[in-house]
Amino acid sequence: MDETAIEIRRLQDCISGLMSLLALPSLWDSRDPMSILRTLLEMLARMLDLDLAYARLDGEATPMLELARSEHLPDIARRADEVGAVIEPWLLAQHPGMPYVVPNPFQQGDLRVTHLWLGVKKEVGVMLAASRRPGFPSATETLLLRVAANQAVVELQRAQLAATRQRAEAAERLNDEIKAHNAYLRQETEQPWGEIVGRSKSLAEALTLVERVAPTNACVLVQGETGTGKELIAHAIHRLSRRRQYPFVRLNCAAIPTGLIEAELFGHEKGAFTGAVGKRIGRFELADKGTIFLDEVGEIPLELQAKLLRVLQEHEFERLGSAHTQKTDVRLIAASNRDLAQMVAARTFRDDLYYRLKVFPIETPPLRHRVDDIPVLAQHFLQVHARANNRSITTIAPESLAALSRYSWPGNVRELSNFIERCVILTQGATLEVPVGELKPRPNAEDASDESLERMERQHILRALEECNWVIAGPAGAAAKLGMKRTSLQSKMQKLGITRN
């Protein structure tokens, strides 16, 4: 009867142990190999009252891991590498799954030991159990050890596959970030209009300012009409600066939806907002140690301008969805074709940000103030677009150049480039065919463009003279109508070349 009770108790312990081992996968969900081995050894040491439980991973994909546990040696966990050195001869001399007796290397007496290889061809690692109890391991204990080893192998291989997938995903994300980074950096060499072309006085004055500010770290505000080459000025500043070996990163603030400008500038973490499926590096982070060019800076929303000001003053920011502060060393060049001072007055642009940007302003001259550069630019664009379209067009007729020079070009250099490109496409011979009829002043073109003060003054005086029938002096004369002295009006007429036909 006693033997029957003992056998029943042994079966109960076996069933209980098996149930505990079969429940291990629920504890191992999303665990790494170290956690899997630690949980396994702690359970076996407690369940079987082991003096020594040891496991080692030998996988090629991960560094070797060694863990040890004991119910009677509290410090053995810190001596896993020592245990590994001691048992290595046992593994070579004894058969796996068979019990054997060895001198206890840590206490008096002997140890009864068994070990099992993890994996079909020992490729995963080894697990060892030892106890001073006589008869260890029993058949039940051997069964539990085999079940534990099998469970561990399955879970370790699953963890390895998960880690491989994670590494693949991380590598793909990194590759995407590298591609994005390279795309930004390639912009540094992209020159939509080629190098700055021209030798007019107004352009030379702007380039002199470029040479003076380039070696510094000062913020630069490039202002001018659309199409005047503000981005080329920014490129020139970067190429002449001490930052030229680092990135030149651009962002056209007018081309980005208002709600996405912050993410473009400062980046975002995964899940920061709807559609943020992964981490994204922002332009300020990409431009670290280099130059960032913000075109159409006046389009930045008022609520975001404070964060931009902080970057300029404190050289730090946070990605969207992150509390971690990023440091950055960036030189800012901003550009706008809008009157930022007027926007400040209208309270649509922060005055403190405006003054921070306007440390060194540069004005890009419109093409109508660079009339001497028009023939040179036209010839330059002819070469660029003829080469791009595989055309053998080499010359521009003198009368065509004269027509190009007379036109006001409200779209400035960009309009000239686009016009020459269309002419190249339409030309059949070796001389550029220019539709001169399209270069006549447009209706209200003078009112729409920024006329020179001299032309506006001339028209105003002519209008007053015609209304007064060209009478200059006297109460009904043009001088009185204009609020001028007769001599002042006559002097102004002589200067402006105004005479009655």
WOPE-V163012 format. One record per backbone hydrogen bond with DSSP energy under -0.5 kcal/mol. CO is the residue of the C=O (numbers start at 1). NH is the residue of the N-H. E is the energy in kcal/mol with one decimal. If there is no record, write none. Layout:
# WOPE-V163012
co=CO nh=NH e=E
co=CO nh=NH e=E
This chain:
# WOPE-V163012
co=1 nh=5 e=-2.1
co=2 nh=6 e=-2.4
co=3 nh=7 e=-2.5
co=4 nh=8 e=-2.5
co=5 nh=9 e=-2.7
co=6 nh=10 e=-2.4
co=7 nh=11 e=-2.5
co=8 nh=12 e=-2.6
co=9 nh=13 e=-2.4
co=10 nh=14 e=-2.4
co=11 nh=15 e=-2.9
co=12 nh=16 e=-2.8
co=13 nh=17 e=-2.8
co=14 nh=18 e=-2.7
co=15 nh=19 e=-2.6
co=16 nh=20 e=-2.1
co=17 nh=21 e=-2.4
co=18 nh=22 e=-2.9
co=19 nh=23 e=-1.1
co=21 nh=24 e=-1.4
co=23 nh=26 e=-1.0
co=23 nh=27 e=-0.7
co=24 nh=27 e=-1.7
co=24 nh=28 e=-1.4
co=28 nh=31 e=-2.4
co=32 nh=36 e=-2.0
co=33 nh=37 e=-2.4
co=34 nh=38 e=-2.3
co=35 nh=39 e=-2.4
co=36 nh=40 e=-2.2
co=37 nh=41 e=-2.7
co=38 nh=42 e=-2.2
co=39 nh=43 e=-2.0
co=40 nh=44 e=-2.4
co=41 nh=45 e=-2.8
co=42 nh=46 e=-1.7
co=43 nh=47 e=-3.0
co=44 nh=48 e=-2.7
co=45 nh=50 e=-1.5
co=50 nh=71 e=-2.6
co=52 nh=130 e=-2.3
co=53 nh=69 e=-2.7
co=54 nh=128 e=-3.1
co=55 nh=67 e=-2.3
co=56 nh=126 e=-1.9
co=57 nh=65 e=-1.1
co=65 nh=57 e=-2.4
co=67 nh=55 e=-2.2
co=69 nh=53 e=-2.8
co=73 nh=76 e=-1.8
co=74 nh=77 e=-0.6
co=75 nh=78 e=-1.2
co=76 nh=79 e=-1.3
co=77 nh=80 e=-0.7
co=79 nh=83 e=-2.4
co=80 nh=84 e=-2.4
co=81 nh=85 e=-1.7
co=82 nh=86 e=-1.9
co=83 nh=87 e=-2.4
co=84 nh=88 e=-1.0
co=87 nh=91 e=-2.1
co=88 nh=92 e=-1.5
co=89 nh=93 e=-1.8
co=90 nh=94 e=-2.3
co=95 nh=98 e=-1.4
co=100 nh=113 e=-3.5
co=102 nh=111 e=-3.3
co=103 nh=105 e=-0.5
co=109 nh=104 e=-2.6
co=111 nh=102 e=-2.2
co=111 nh=113 e=-0.6
co=112 nh=131 e=-1.9
co=113 nh=100 e=-2.4
co=114 nh=129 e=-2.6
co=115 nh=97 e=-2.9
co=116 nh=127 e=-2.6
co=117 nh=119 e=-0.7
co=118 nh=124 e=-1.8
co=118 nh=125 e=-1.6
co=119 nh=122 e=-1.0
co=124 nh=58 e=-3.1
co=124 nh=59 e=-0.6
co=125 nh=118 e=-3.0
co=126 nh=56 e=-2.5
co=127 nh=116 e=-2.9
co=128 nh=54 e=-2.5
co=129 nh=114 e=-2.0
co=130 nh=51 e=-1.7
co=130 nh=52 e=-1.8
co=131 nh=112 e=-3.0
co=133 nh=136 e=-1.5
co=138 nh=142 e=-2.7
co=139 nh=143 e=-2.2
co=140 nh=144 e=-2.4
co=141 nh=145 e=-2.4
co=142 nh=146 e=-2.2
co=143 nh=147 e=-2.5
co=144 nh=148 e=-2.7
co=145 nh=149 e=-2.5
co=146 nh=150 e=-2.5
co=147 nh=151 e=-2.7
co=148 nh=152 e=-2.5
co=149 nh=153 e=-2.4
co=150 nh=154 e=-2.3
co=151 nh=155 e=-2.3
co=152 nh=156 e=-2.9
co=153 nh=157 e=-2.4
co=154 nh=158 e=-1.9
co=155 nh=159 e=-2.6
co=156 nh=160 e=-2.4
co=157 nh=161 e=-2.2
co=158 nh=162 e=-2.4
co=159 nh=163 e=-2.7
co=160 nh=164 e=-2.4
co=161 nh=165 e=-2.5
co=162 nh=166 e=-2.6
co=163 nh=167 e=-2.6
co=164 nh=168 e=-2.3
co=165 nh=169 e=-2.8
co=166 nh=170 e=-3.0
co=167 nh=171 e=-2.7
co=168 nh=172 e=-2.2
co=169 nh=173 e=-2.7
co=170 nh=174 e=-2.8
co=171 nh=175 e=-2.5
co=172 nh=176 e=-2.3
co=173 nh=177 e=-2.5
co=174 nh=178 e=-2.7
co=175 nh=179 e=-2.5
co=176 nh=180 e=-2.5
co=177 nh=181 e=-2.8
co=178 nh=182 e=-3.2
co=179 nh=183 e=-2.4
co=180 nh=184 e=-2.1
co=181 nh=185 e=-2.6
co=182 nh=186 e=-2.6
co=183 nh=187 e=-0.7
co=184 nh=187 e=-0.7
co=185 nh=188 e=-1.6
co=186 nh=189 e=-1.1
co=186 nh=190 e=-0.7
co=190 nh=192 e=-0.5
co=191 nh=194 e=-1.2
co=200 nh=204 e=-2.4
co=201 nh=205 e=-2.1
co=202 nh=206 e=-1.5
co=203 nh=207 e=-2.4
co=204 nh=208 e=-1.8
co=205 nh=209 e=-1.5
co=206 nh=210 e=-1.8
co=207 nh=211 e=-2.2
co=208 nh=212 e=-1.5
co=209 nh=213 e=-2.2
co=210 nh=214 e=-2.2
co=211 nh=215 e=-0.6
co=213 nh=216 e=-1.6
co=219 nh=360 e=-0.8
co=220 nh=222 e=-0.6
co=220 nh=334 e=-2.8
co=221 nh=223 e=-0.6
co=221 nh=362 e=-2.6
co=222 nh=336 e=-1.8
co=223 nh=364 e=-2.8
co=225 nh=228 e=-1.3
co=227 nh=413 e=-0.9
co=227 nh=414 e=-1.2
co=229 nh=233 e=-1.7
co=230 nh=234 e=-1.9
co=231 nh=235 e=-2.6
co=232 nh=236 e=-2.4
co=233 nh=237 e=-2.2
co=234 nh=238 e=-2.2
co=235 nh=239 e=-2.8
co=236 nh=240 e=-1.6
co=238 nh=241 e=-1.2
co=241 nh=244 e=-1.1
co=243 nh=246 e=-2.3
co=247 nh=249 e=-0.5
co=247 nh=291 e=-2.6
co=249 nh=293 e=-3.1
co=251 nh=253 e=-1.0
co=251 nh=295 e=-2.1
co=252 nh=255 e=-1.6
co=253 nh=256 e=-0.6
co=257 nh=260 e=-2.1
co=257 nh=261 e=-0.8
co=258 nh=261 e=-0.8
co=260 nh=264 e=-2.1
co=261 nh=265 e=-2.5
co=262 nh=266 e=-2.9
co=263 nh=267 e=-1.9
co=264 nh=283 e=-2.6
co=265 nh=284 e=-2.4
co=267 nh=320 e=-2.3
co=268 nh=280 e=-2.8
co=269 nh=272 e=-1.9
co=273 nh=276 e=-2.5
co=275 nh=277 e=-1.8
co=276 nh=271 e=-3.2
co=280 nh=268 e=-1.7
co=282 nh=286 e=-2.0
co=283 nh=287 e=-2.0
co=285 nh=288 e=-1.1
co=287 nh=290 e=-3.1
co=290 nh=331 e=-2.1
co=291 nh=249 e=-2.7
co=292 nh=294 e=-0.6
co=292 nh=333 e=-2.5
co=293 nh=251 e=-2.2
co=293 nh=295 e=-0.8
co=294 nh=297 e=-0.6
co=294 nh=335 e=-2.2
co=295 nh=253 e=-2.4
co=296 nh=299 e=-2.1
co=297 nh=300 e=-1.6
co=301 nh=304 e=-1.1
co=301 nh=305 e=-1.0
co=302 nh=305 e=-0.6
co=302 nh=306 e=-0.6
co=304 nh=308 e=-1.7
co=305 nh=309 e=-2.3
co=306 nh=310 e=-1.9
co=307 nh=311 e=-1.8
co=308 nh=312 e=-1.9
co=309 nh=313 e=-2.0
co=310 nh=314 e=-3.6
co=310 nh=315 e=-0.7
co=311 nh=315 e=-1.4
co=315 nh=328 e=-2.1
co=317 nh=326 e=-3.8
co=319 nh=322 e=-1.8
co=320 nh=269 e=-2.6
co=324 nh=319 e=-0.6
co=326 nh=317 e=-1.9
co=328 nh=330 e=-0.5
co=329 nh=289 e=-3.3
co=330 nh=332 e=-0.5
co=331 nh=292 e=-2.6
co=332 nh=220 e=-1.4
co=333 nh=294 e=-2.2
co=334 nh=222 e=-3.2
co=335 nh=297 e=-2.4
co=336 nh=224 e=-1.3
co=338 nh=340 e=-1.3
co=339 nh=343 e=-1.8
co=340 nh=344 e=-2.4
co=341 nh=345 e=-2.0
co=342 nh=346 e=-1.8
co=343 nh=348 e=-2.7
co=343 nh=349 e=-0.9
co=344 nh=347 e=-1.3
co=350 nh=354 e=-2.1
co=351 nh=355 e=-2.4
co=352 nh=356 e=-1.4
co=353 nh=357 e=-2.3
co=354 nh=358 e=-2.3
co=356 nh=359 e=-0.5
co=357 nh=359 e=-0.7
co=357 nh=360 e=-0.7
co=360 nh=221 e=-1.4
co=362 nh=223 e=-2.8
co=362 nh=364 e=-0.5
co=363 nh=365 e=-0.6
co=366 nh=369 e=-1.5
co=367 nh=370 e=-2.0
co=370 nh=373 e=-1.8
co=370 nh=374 e=-0.7
co=371 nh=374 e=-1.2
co=371 nh=375 e=-0.5
co=373 nh=377 e=-3.0
co=374 nh=378 e=-2.8
co=375 nh=379 e=-2.2
co=376 nh=380 e=-2.1
co=377 nh=381 e=-2.9
co=378 nh=382 e=-2.0
co=379 nh=383 e=-1.9
co=380 nh=384 e=-2.2
co=381 nh=385 e=-2.9
co=382 nh=386 e=-2.4
co=383 nh=387 e=-1.9
co=384 nh=388 e=-1.9
co=385 nh=389 e=-1.9
co=386 nh=391 e=-3.1
co=387 nh=390 e=-0.9
co=391 nh=393 e=-0.9
co=392 nh=394 e=-0.5
co=395 nh=432 e=-3.0
co=397 nh=401 e=-2.2
co=398 nh=402 e=-2.3
co=399 nh=403 e=-1.9
co=400 nh=404 e=-2.5
co=401 nh=405 e=-2.2
co=402 nh=406 e=-1.5
co=403 nh=407 e=-1.2
co=409 nh=412 e=-2.0
co=411 nh=414 e=-0.6
co=411 nh=415 e=-1.1
co=412 nh=416 e=-2.0
co=413 nh=417 e=-2.6
co=414 nh=418 e=-2.4
co=415 nh=419 e=-2.4
co=416 nh=420 e=-2.5
co=417 nh=421 e=-2.1
co=418 nh=422 e=-2.0
co=419 nh=423 e=-2.2
co=420 nh=424 e=-2.5
co=421 nh=425 e=-1.9
co=422 nh=426 e=-1.9
co=423 nh=427 e=-1.7
co=430 nh=394 e=-2.2
co=430 nh=395 e=-1.6
co=432 nh=397 e=-0.5
co=432 nh=434 e=-0.7
co=433 nh=435 e=-0.6
co=434 nh=436 e=-1.8
co=435 nh=438 e=-1.8
co=436 nh=439 e=-2.1
co=437 nh=440 e=-0.9
co=442 nh=445 e=-2.3
co=444 nh=448 e=-2.2
co=445 nh=449 e=-2.1
co=449 nh=451 e=-1.4
co=452 nh=456 e=-1.9
co=453 nh=457 e=-2.4
co=454 nh=458 e=-2.2
co=455 nh=459 e=-2.2
co=456 nh=460 e=-2.1
co=457 nh=461 e=-2.1
co=458 nh=462 e=-2.4
co=459 nh=463 e=-2.3
co=460 nh=464 e=-1.8
co=461 nh=465 e=-2.5
co=462 nh=466 e=-2.4
co=463 nh=467 e=-2.0
co=464 nh=468 e=-1.5
co=465 nh=470 e=-3.9
co=466 nh=469 e=-1.3
co=468 nh=471 e=-1.5
co=470 nh=472 e=-0.6
co=471 nh=478 e=-2.7
co=472 nh=479 e=-2.0
co=474 nh=477 e=-1.5
co=477 nh=481 e=-1.8
co=478 nh=482 e=-2.2
co=479 nh=483 e=-0.7
co=479 nh=484 e=-3.2
co=480 nh=483 e=-0.7
co=485 nh=489 e=-2.4
co=486 nh=490 e=-2.4
co=487 nh=491 e=-2.2
co=488 nh=492 e=-2.3
co=489 nh=493 e=-2.6
co=490 nh=494 e=-2.0
co=491 nh=495 e=-2.1
co=492 nh=496 e=-2.2
co=493 nh=497 e=-0.6
co=493 nh=498 e=-2.7
co=494 nh=497 e=-0.6
co=497 nh=499 e=-0.6
co=499 nh=501 e=-0.5
